[in-house]
Amino acid sequence: MHNIKINPFLKWAGSKRLYLEYLSLHIPTNFNKYYEPFLGGGSMFFMIQPEHAILGDISSDLINTYLQVSKNVNPIIRYLNKYSGTKSEFYQVRNNRSKGNIKRAAEFIYIKPAGMVYIVLITKVNLMFHMACRQKK
C-alpha cells in the first residue's frame, strides 16, 4: 500500500465511495492480493492501493479503459485533448465507437461523465449490500 491519495478518474453508479470509511474498518492490515469483482469507479482500489490486485467488472469498456490507462495514458490524453465537448460531438462519439482499444478507452472516458446514455442496473445483491452498510453506520 502507498500513502499517496489517488482519486478515481471515473464516477460510477453504485460506487463504494460513500462507504469507504465503514469498509476501511474491515480491511485486513496484511494481505497478498486484492480482489475486486465490482470495480466501477475503483474507489476501494484507489484507497487501498494494493501492490497486487485482480480487478473485474461486467463492463468490458470499463475494464478496457483501466487497462489502457495503465499502459497507454499519453495516447489517451492526446485523444481526449482533441474533443471540443459539443453536444453534436458527444453524440457522434457515442454512436460511432472505435474498434481500437486505446481510442475506445478515450471515448469511454469522454462519454461516461456526461451520463446521457449509460444506465447502470443495480442488482439485488448490490442493493442489499448498500442497505446493509447504511444500517450499520
C-alpha positions as CSV (number, residue, x, y, z in Angstrom):
1,M,0.0,0.0,0.0
2,H,1.0,3.6,-0.7
3,N,0.4,6.9,1.2
4,I,-0.4,9.0,-1.9
5,K,-4.1,9.9,-2.2
6,I,-5.4,8.9,-5.6
7,N,-9.0,9.7,-6.6
8,P,-10.9,7.7,-9.2
9,F,-10.9,9.2,-12.6
10,L,-14.4,7.9,-13.3
11,K,-17.6,8.3,-11.4
12,W,-19.8,5.2,-11.3
13,A,-23.3,4.5,-10.2
14,G,-23.3,2.1,-7.2
15,S,-19.9,3.4,-6.1
16,K,-18.4,2.4,-2.8
17,R,-17.1,5.9,-2.3
18,L,-19.7,6.8,0.3
19,Y,-18.9,3.7,2.3
20,L,-15.1,3.9,2.3
21,E,-14.9,4.9,6.0
22,Y,-17.0,2.0,7.1
23,L,-15.4,-0.5,4.7
24,S,-11.9,0.5,5.7
25,L,-12.6,-0.8,9.2
26,H,-12.9,-4.3,7.7
27,I,-9.8,-4.4,5.5
28,P,-7.1,-6.7,6.8
29,T,-3.7,-5.0,7.5
30,N,-1.8,-7.7,5.7
31,F,-2.9,-9.5,2.5
32,N,-1.1,-10.8,-0.6
33,K,-3.6,-9.8,-3.3
34,Y,-6.7,-7.6,-3.5
35,Y,-9.6,-9.0,-5.5
36,E,-12.2,-6.5,-6.7
37,P,-15.1,-8.1,-8.7
38,F,-17.1,-4.9,-8.9
39,L,-14.5,-2.3,-9.9
40,G,-16.7,0.5,-11.2
41,G,-15.0,3.8,-10.4
42,G,-12.4,2.0,-8.4
43,S,-12.8,4.0,-5.1
44,M,-11.8,1.0,-2.9
45,F,-8.9,0.1,-5.2
46,F,-7.6,3.6,-5.2
47,M,-8.0,3.9,-1.4
48,I,-6.2,0.7,-0.6
49,Q,-3.6,1.0,-3.4
50,P,-2.5,-2.7,-3.1
51,E,0.8,-4.0,-4.5
52,H,-1.1,-6.8,-6.3
53,A,-4.7,-6.8,-7.4
54,I,-7.2,-8.7,-9.6
55,L,-9.8,-6.2,-10.9
56,G,-13.0,-7.2,-12.6
57,D,-16.3,-5.7,-13.7
58,I,-19.2,-6.8,-16.0
59,S,-18.5,-3.8,-18.3
60,S,-15.9,-4.7,-20.9
61,D,-15.5,-1.0,-21.8
62,L,-14.7,-0.2,-18.2
63,I,-12.0,-2.9,-17.9
64,N,-10.5,-1.9,-21.3
65,T,-10.3,1.7,-20.1
66,Y,-8.4,0.7,-16.9
67,L,-6.1,-1.5,-18.9
68,Q,-5.4,1.2,-21.4
69,V,-4.9,4.0,-18.8
70,S,-2.4,1.8,-17.0
71,K,-0.4,1.1,-20.2
72,N,-1.2,3.9,-22.7
73,V,-2.1,7.0,-20.7
74,N,-0.3,9.5,-23.0
75,P,-2.1,8.5,-26.2
76,I,-5.4,8.5,-24.3
77,I,-4.7,12.1,-23.1
78,R,-3.9,13.1,-26.7
79,Y,-7.3,11.7,-27.9
80,L,-9.1,13.4,-25.1
81,N,-7.5,16.8,-25.8
82,K,-8.9,16.6,-29.4
83,Y,-12.5,16.7,-28.1
84,S,-14.3,20.0,-28.1
85,G,-17.1,19.0,-25.8
86,T,-20.0,19.9,-28.0
87,K,-23.4,18.2,-27.9
88,S,-23.1,17.0,-31.5
89,E,-19.6,15.7,-30.9
90,F,-20.8,13.8,-27.9
91,Y,-23.5,12.0,-29.9
92,Q,-21.1,11.4,-32.8
93,V,-18.6,9.7,-30.5
94,R,-21.2,7.8,-28.6
95,N,-22.9,6.5,-31.7
96,N,-19.7,5.6,-33.6
97,R,-17.4,3.9,-31.1
98,S,-14.0,2.9,-32.4
99,K,-12.7,-0.7,-32.5
100,G,-9.2,0.1,-31.3
101,N,-8.6,-0.3,-27.6
102,I,-6.8,3.0,-26.9
103,K,-9.2,5.2,-28.8
104,R,-12.2,3.3,-27.4
105,A,-10.9,3.9,-23.9
106,A,-10.6,7.6,-24.6
107,E,-14.1,7.7,-26.0
108,F,-15.4,5.9,-22.9
109,I,-13.8,8.4,-20.6
110,Y,-15.2,11.2,-22.7
111,I,-18.8,10.0,-22.9
112,K,-19.1,8.4,-19.4
113,P,-19.2,11.6,-17.3
114,A,-21.9,13.1,-19.5
115,G,-24.2,10.3,-18.2
116,M,-26.7,10.9,-21.0
117,V,-26.9,7.3,-22.0
118,Y,-25.3,5.0,-19.5
119,I,-27.8,3.3,-17.2
120,V,-26.2,1.0,-14.6
121,L,-28.5,-1.7,-13.4
122,I,-28.2,-2.3,-9.6
123,T,-28.6,-5.9,-8.9
124,K,-30.5,-7.1,-5.8
125,V,-27.1,-8.2,-4.3
126,N,-25.6,-4.7,-4.8
127,L,-28.7,-3.0,-3.4
128,M,-28.7,-5.3,-0.3
129,F,-25.0,-4.5,0.2
130,H,-25.7,-0.8,0.2
131,M,-28.7,-1.1,2.5
132,A,-26.6,-3.2,5.0
133,C,-23.8,-0.6,5.0
134,R,-26.3,2.2,5.7
135,Q,-27.9,0.2,8.6
136,K,-24.6,-0.4,10.3
137,K,-23.5,3.3,10.3
